């Protein structure tokens, strides 16, 4: 903020999914949300491009297992979550290995999003919370 550097918001789920833009089909990006839950977003990969199909969501792992069962899609993200909800490399849904060091992919996506960069008051920028912060829950009680 003090240097007036422009910024753009990039989702970690987007960064996971964009690693698989070379595939053709649906890609489910998963991240561990703890408490028996996972952050989930689904994307369509086609011709080297990837676009979101659904908004990011917070789901119980058991519900996610049920939702993804027998679907023709690639599952990428946290390996422990993928192992719980996915199958092997030869059945559907297919688990694909993602690089979870996301800084490179986030930087690449930010650079490609140069038209959306914002400058000015970064202090007023709002993070996107899929799960409301615990502090907000406690405050509302």
C-alpha positions, 0 to 999 in steps of 0.5 A: 500500500505504501508503495502504491503497487497494484494488486489483483485477487487470485484464488488458491483453488484457481491456481490449483486448477490452472495447472491442468489447463492442458487436459480436456474435461472437468477439473475439481480443485480441492483444498483441506479446510480442516474440521472434516471439510474441504474447499471445492471448485469445479472448472472446465478445461478445454483447448489450453484454457480453463474456466470456472463452472461453479462458485467455490464452496465449503463441503463436508468430505462425506458429501463431497465423496458422494457428489464426485463418485463415478463422475468423469472428472480430474481431481487435484489439490490436497493429496489427503483429501483427493485420496479420500474422495478420488479413485486411482489413475485408471478409474473415474474420478481420476486423481492428478498430482498438483504442485501445492507450492502455489506462489508460481501459479498465482504469480502467473495468473496475476500477470495474465490478469493485468487488465484487472489490476487495481491500484489505490486503497489496498486497505479497503480490499476485501478477502473472499471468504468461503467459510466465514472467519471464526472471529466474525462468528464469535462477534455475531453471537 
